[in-house]
Amino acid sequence: MEEYACPYCESKFKDKDELSSHIDKLHIGPGLLEGDSRKF
């Protein structure tokens, strides 16, 4: 079974839908596209 790793925090998910939901909830938001200071 293939796992999908988050490109931001390397969490692993069993399908693309879970990965997409994780990214939308935790990594996409204010500041991310405007120079977020966190290192990926």
mmCIF file of the N, C-alpha and C atoms, coordinates in Angstrom:
data_MODEL
# 
_entry.id   MODEL 
# 
loop_
_atom_site.group_PDB 
_atom_site.id 
_atom_site.type_symbol 
_atom_site.label_atom_id 
_atom_site.label_alt_id 
_atom_site.label_comp_id 
_atom_site.label_asym_id 
_atom_site.label_entity_id 
_atom_site.label_seq_id 
_atom_site.pdbx_PDB_ins_code 
_atom_site.Cartn_x 
_atom_site.Cartn_y 
_atom_site.Cartn_z 
_atom_site.occupancy 
_atom_site.B_iso_or_equiv 
_atom_site.pdbx_formal_charge 
_atom_site.auth_seq_id 
_atom_site.auth_comp_id 
_atom_site.auth_asym_id 
_atom_site.auth_atom_id 
_atom_site.pdbx_PDB_model_num 
ATOM 1   N N  . MET A 1 1  ? 0.842  -1.196 0.000  1.00 0.00 ? 1  MET A N  1 
ATOM 2   C CA . MET A 1 1  ? 0.000  0.000  0.000  1.00 0.00 ? 1  MET A CA 1 
ATOM 3   C C  . MET A 1 1  ? 0.880  1.249  0.000  1.00 0.00 ? 1  MET A C  1 
ATOM 4   N N  . GLU A 1 2  ? 0.591  2.139  -0.915 1.00 0.00 ? 2  GLU A N  1 
ATOM 5   C CA . GLU A 1 2  ? 1.368  3.362  -1.043 1.00 0.00 ? 2  GLU A CA 1 
ATOM 6   C C  . GLU A 1 2  ? 0.930  4.377  0.010  1.00 0.00 ? 2  GLU A C  1 
ATOM 7   N N  . GLU A 1 3  ? 1.907  5.096  0.547  1.00 0.00 ? 3  GLU A N  1 
ATOM 8   C CA . GLU A 1 3  ? 1.605  6.174  1.483  1.00 0.00 ? 3  GLU A CA 1 
ATOM 9   C C  . GLU A 1 3  ? 1.929  7.493  0.806  1.00 0.00 ? 3  GLU A C  1 
ATOM 10  N N  . TYR A 1 4  ? 1.222  8.518  1.216  1.00 0.00 ? 4  TYR A N  1 
ATOM 11  C CA . TYR A 1 4  ? 1.435  9.849  0.676  1.00 0.00 ? 4  TYR A CA 1 
ATOM 12  C C  . TYR A 1 4  ? 1.971  10.736 1.785  1.00 0.00 ? 4  TYR A C  1 
ATOM 13  N N  . ALA A 1 5  ? 3.139  11.332 1.566  1.00 0.00 ? 5  ALA A N  1 
ATOM 14  C CA . ALA A 1 5  ? 3.775  12.166 2.584  1.00 0.00 ? 5  ALA A CA 1 
ATOM 15  C C  . ALA A 1 5  ? 3.468  13.634 2.324  1.00 0.00 ? 5  ALA A C  1 
ATOM 16  N N  . CYS A 1 6  ? 3.182  14.343 3.391  1.00 0.00 ? 6  CYS A N  1 
ATOM 17  C CA . CYS A 1 6  ? 2.960  15.785 3.301  1.00 0.00 ? 6  CYS A CA 1 
ATOM 18  C C  . CYS A 1 6  ? 4.282  16.465 2.966  1.00 0.00 ? 6  CYS A C  1 
ATOM 19  N N  . PRO A 1 7  ? 4.292  17.331 1.952  1.00 0.00 ? 7  PRO A N  1 
ATOM 20  C CA . PRO A 1 7  ? 5.535  18.018 1.598  1.00 0.00 ? 7  PRO A CA 1 
ATOM 21  C C  . PRO A 1 7  ? 5.950  19.087 2.611  1.00 0.00 ? 7  PRO A C  1 
ATOM 22  N N  . TYR A 1 8  ? 5.040  19.460 3.507  1.00 0.00 ? 8  TYR A N  1 
ATOM 23  C CA . TYR A 1 8  ? 5.333  20.490 4.494  1.00 0.00 ? 8  TYR A CA 1 
ATOM 24  C C  . TYR A 1 8  ? 5.867  19.918 5.800  1.00 0.00 ? 8  TYR A C  1 
ATOM 25  N N  . CYS A 1 9  ? 5.281  18.830 6.277  1.00 0.00 ? 9  CYS A N  1 
ATOM 26  C CA . CYS A 1 9  ? 5.675  18.323 7.590  1.00 0.00 ? 9  CYS A CA 1 
ATOM 27  C C  . CYS A 1 9  ? 5.998  16.833 7.589  1.00 0.00 ? 9  CYS A C  1 
ATOM 28  N N  . GLU A 1 10 ? 5.867  16.174 6.435  1.00 0.00 ? 10 GLU A N  1 
ATOM 29  C CA . GLU A 1 10 ? 6.210  14.765 6.285  1.00 0.00 ? 10 GLU A CA 1 
ATOM 30  C C  . GLU A 1 10 ? 5.296  13.793 7.022  1.00 0.00 ? 10 GLU A C  1 
ATOM 31  N N  . SER A 1 11 ? 4.126  14.271 7.449  1.00 0.00 ? 11 SER A N  1 
ATOM 32  C CA . SER A 1 11 ? 3.122  13.343 7.967  1.00 0.00 ? 11 SER A CA 1 
ATOM 33  C C  . SER A 1 11 ? 2.731  12.416 6.826  1.00 0.00 ? 11 SER A C  1 
ATOM 34  N N  . LYS A 1 12 ? 2.325  11.203 7.151  1.00 0.00 ? 12 LYS A N  1 
ATOM 35  C CA . LYS A 1 12 ? 1.984  10.237 6.110  1.00 0.00 ? 12 LYS A CA 1 
ATOM 36  C C  . LYS A 1 12 ? 0.496  9.880  6.149  1.00 0.00 ? 12 LYS A C  1 
ATOM 37  N N  . PHE A 1 13 ? -0.074 9.696  4.966  1.00 0.00 ? 13 PHE A N  1 
ATOM 38  C CA . PHE A 1 13 ? -1.497 9.410  4.822  1.00 0.00 ? 13 PHE A CA 1 
ATOM 39  C C  . PHE A 1 13 ? -1.701 8.262  3.855  1.00 0.00 ? 13 PHE A C  1 
ATOM 40  N N  . LYS A 1 14 ? -2.818 7.539  4.035  1.00 0.00 ? 14 LYS A N  1 
ATOM 41  C CA . LYS A 1 14 ? -3.053 6.357  3.207  1.00 0.00 ? 14 LYS A CA 1 
ATOM 42  C C  . LYS A 1 14 ? -3.694 6.677  1.866  1.00 0.00 ? 14 LYS A C  1 
ATOM 43  N N  . ASP A 1 15 ? -4.239 7.872  1.724  1.00 0.00 ? 15 ASP A N  1 
ATOM 44  C CA . ASP A 1 15 ? -4.764 8.240  0.411  1.00 0.00 ? 15 ASP A CA 1 
ATOM 45  C C  . ASP A 1 15 ? -4.636 9.738  0.159  1.00 0.00 ? 15 ASP A C  1 
ATOM 46  N N  . LYS A 1 16 ? -4.773 10.110 -1.108 1.00 0.00 ? 16 LYS A N  1 
ATOM 47  C CA . LYS A 1 16 ? -4.573 11.500 -1.503 1.00 0.00 ? 16 LYS A CA 1 
ATOM 48  C C  . LYS A 1 16 ? -5.611 12.435 -0.903 1.00 0.00 ? 16 LYS A C  1 
ATOM 49  N N  . ASP A 1 17 ? -6.825 11.936 -0.698 1.00 0.00 ? 17 ASP A N  1 
ATOM 50  C CA . ASP A 1 17 ? -7.868 12.788 -0.122 1.00 0.00 ? 17 ASP A CA 1 
ATOM 51  C C  . ASP A 1 17 ? -7.518 13.202 1.303  1.00 0.00 ? 17 ASP A C  1 
ATOM 52  N N  . GLU A 1 18 ? -7.001 12.262 2.088  1.00 0.00 ? 18 GLU A N  1 
ATOM 53  C CA . GLU A 1 18 ? -6.598 12.597 3.461  1.00 0.00 ? 18 GLU A CA 1 
ATOM 54  C C  . GLU A 1 18 ? -5.444 13.588 3.448  1.00 0.00 ? 18 GLU A C  1 
ATOM 55  N N  . LEU A 1 19 ? -4.487 13.382 2.557  1.00 0.00 ? 19 LEU A N  1 
ATOM 56  C CA . LEU A 1 19 ? -3.356 14.301 2.444  1.00 0.00 ? 19 LEU A CA 1 
ATOM 57  C C  . LEU A 1 19 ? -3.844 15.692 2.056  1.00 0.00 ? 19 LEU A C  1 
ATOM 58  N N  . SER A 1 20 ? -4.718 15.761 1.070  1.00 0.00 ? 20 SER A N  1 
ATOM 59  C CA . SER A 1 20 ? -5.242 17.044 0.623  1.00 0.00 ? 20 SER A CA 1 
ATOM 60  C C  . SER A 1 20 ? -5.982 17.767 1.744  1.00 0.00 ? 20 SER A C  1 
ATOM 61  N N  . SER A 1 21 ? -6.790 17.033 2.484  1.00 0.00 ? 21 SER A N  1 
ATOM 62  C CA . SER A 1 21 ? -7.533 17.614 3.596  1.00 0.00 ? 21 SER A CA 1 
ATOM 63  C C  . SER A 1 21 ? -6.582 18.132 4.674  1.00 0.00 ? 21 SER A C  1 
ATOM 64  N N  . HIS A 1 22 ? -5.546 17.359 4.978  1.00 0.00 ? 22 HIS A N  1 
ATOM 65  C CA . HIS A 1 22 ? -4.542 17.749 5.967  1.00 0.00 ? 22 HIS A CA 1 
ATOM 66  C C  . HIS A 1 22 ? -3.866 19.055 5.550  1.00 0.00 ? 22 HIS A C  1 
ATOM 67  N N  . ILE A 1 23 ? -3.448 19.135 4.291  1.00 0.00 ? 23 ILE A N  1 
ATOM 68  C CA . ILE A 1 23 ? -2.768 20.340 3.805  1.00 0.00 ? 23 ILE A CA 1 
ATOM 69  C C  . ILE A 1 23 ? -3.706 21.541 3.872  1.00 0.00 ? 23 ILE A C  1 
ATOM 70  N N  . ASP A 1 24 ? -4.959 21.358 3.441  1.00 0.00 ? 24 ASP A N  1 
ATOM 71  C CA . ASP A 1 24 ? -5.922 22.465 3.473  1.00 0.00 ? 24 ASP A CA 1 
ATOM 72  C C  . ASP A 1 24 ? -6.150 22.975 4.892  1.00 0.00 ? 24 ASP A C  1 
ATOM 73  N N  . LYS A 1 25 ? -6.233 22.060 5.855  1.00 0.00 ? 25 LYS A N  1 
ATOM 74  C CA . LYS A 1 25 ? -6.532 22.452 7.234  1.00 0.00 ? 25 LYS A CA 1 
ATOM 75  C C  . LYS A 1 25 ? -5.326 23.026 7.969  1.00 0.00 ? 25 LYS A C  1 
ATOM 76  N N  . LEU A 1 26 ? -4.143 22.446 7.760  1.00 0.00 ? 26 LEU A N  1 
ATOM 77  C CA . LEU A 1 26 ? -2.996 22.821 8.580  1.00 0.00 ? 26 LEU A CA 1 
ATOM 78  C C  . LEU A 1 26 ? -1.963 23.711 7.897  1.00 0.00 ? 26 LEU A C  1 
ATOM 79  N N  . HIS A 1 27 ? -1.862 23.638 6.589  1.00 0.00 ? 27 HIS A N  1 
ATOM 80  C CA . HIS A 1 27 ? -0.762 24.333 5.933  1.00 0.00 ? 27 HIS A CA 1 
ATOM 81  C C  . HIS A 1 27 ? -1.190 25.451 4.999  1.00 0.00 ? 27 HIS A C  1 
ATOM 82  N N  . ILE A 1 28 ? -2.435 25.474 4.588  1.00 0.00 ? 28 ILE A N  1 
ATOM 83  C CA . ILE A 1 28 ? -2.902 26.534 3.706  1.00 0.00 ? 28 ILE A CA 1 
ATOM 84  C C  . ILE A 1 28 ? -3.706 27.507 4.545  1.00 0.00 ? 28 ILE A C  1 
ATOM 85  N N  . GLY A 1 29 ? -3.253 28.734 4.574  1.00 0.00 ? 29 GLY A N  1 
ATOM 86  C CA . GLY A 1 29 ? -3.949 29.721 5.385  1.00 0.00 ? 29 GLY A CA 1 
ATOM 87  C C  . GLY A 1 29 ? -3.219 31.046 5.324  1.00 0.00 ? 29 GLY A C  1 
ATOM 88  N N  . PRO A 1 30 ? -3.613 31.986 6.149  1.00 0.00 ? 30 PRO A N  1 
ATOM 89  C CA . PRO A 1 30 ? -2.997 33.308 6.149  1.00 0.00 ? 30 PRO A CA 1 
ATOM 90  C C  . PRO A 1 30 ? -1.495 33.218 6.344  1.00 0.00 ? 30 PRO A C  1 
ATOM 91  N N  . GLY A 1 31 ? -0.758 33.930 5.513  1.00 0.00 ? 31 GLY A N  1 
ATOM 92  C CA . GLY A 1 31 ? 0.689  33.990 5.667  1.00 0.00 ? 31 GLY A CA 1 
ATOM 93  C C  . GLY A 1 31 ? 1.448  33.014 4.800  1.00 0.00 ? 31 GLY A C  1 
ATOM 94  N N  . LEU A 1 32 ? 0.854  31.892 4.448  1.00 0.00 ? 32 LEU A N  1 
ATOM 95  C CA . LEU A 1 32 ? 1.611  30.881 3.714  1.00 0.00 ? 32 LEU A CA 1 
ATOM 96  C C  . LEU A 1 32 ? 2.065  31.395 2.358  1.00 0.00 ? 32 LEU A C  1 
ATOM 97  N N  . LEU A 1 33 ? 1.188  32.085 1.663  1.00 0.00 ? 33 LEU A N  1 
ATOM 98  C CA . LEU A 1 33 ? 1.537  32.569 0.334  1.00 0.00 ? 33 LEU A CA 1 
ATOM 99  C C  . LEU A 1 33 ? 2.168  33.955 0.370  1.00 0.00 ? 33 LEU A C  1 
ATOM 100 N N  . GLU A 1 34 ? 2.309  34.513 1.553  1.00 0.00 ? 34 GLU A N  1 
ATOM 101 C CA . GLU A 1 34 ? 2.853  35.864 1.674  1.00 0.00 ? 34 GLU A CA 1 
ATOM 102 C C  . GLU A 1 34 ? 4.154  35.873 2.457  1.00 0.00 ? 34 GLU A C  1 
ATOM 103 N N  . GLY A 1 35 ? 4.931  34.811 2.339  1.00 0.00 ? 35 GLY A N  1 
ATOM 104 C CA . GLY A 1 35 ? 6.235  34.781 2.981  1.00 0.00 ? 35 GLY A CA 1 
ATOM 105 C C  . GLY A 1 35 ? 6.213  34.215 4.382  1.00 0.00 ? 35 GLY A C  1 
ATOM 106 N N  . ASP A 1 36 ? 5.609  33.089 4.551  1.00 0.00 ? 36 ASP A N  1 
ATOM 107 C CA . ASP A 1 36 ? 5.622  32.407 5.846  1.00 0.00 ? 36 ASP A CA 1 
ATOM 108 C C  . ASP A 1 36 ? 7.068  32.158 6.256  1.00 0.00 ? 36 ASP A C  1 
ATOM 109 N N  . SER A 1 37 ? 7.395  32.431 7.502  1.00 0.00 ? 37 SER A N  1 
ATOM 110 C CA . SER A 1 37 ? 8.785  32.329 7.947  1.00 0.00 ? 37 SER A CA 1 
ATOM 111 C C  . SER A 1 37 ? 9.200  30.918 8.339  1.00 0.00 ? 37 SER A C  1 
ATOM 112 N N  . ARG A 1 38 ? 8.248  29.984 8.389  1.00 0.00 ? 38 ARG A N  1 
ATOM 113 C CA . ARG A 1 38 ? 8.608  28.610 8.732  1.00 0.00 ? 38 ARG A CA 1 
ATOM 114 C C  . ARG A 1 38 ? 9.442  27.987 7.623  1.00 0.00 ? 38 ARG A C  1 
ATOM 115 N N  . LYS A 1 39 ? 10.317 27.078 7.985  1.00 0.00 ? 39 LYS A N  1 
ATOM 116 C CA . LYS A 1 39 ? 11.125 26.369 6.995  1.00 0.00 ? 39 LYS A CA 1 
ATOM 117 C C  . LYS A 1 39 ? 10.460 25.045 6.675  1.00 0.00 ? 39 LYS A C  1 
ATOM 118 N N  . PHE A 1 40 ? 10.339 24.744 5.409  1.00 0.00 ? 40 PHE A N  1 
ATOM 119 C CA . PHE A 1 40 ? 9.682  23.502 5.010  1.00 0.00 ? 40 PHE A CA 1 
ATOM 120 C C  . PHE A 1 40 ? 10.729 22.503 4.671  1.00 0.00 ? 40 PHE A C  1 
# 
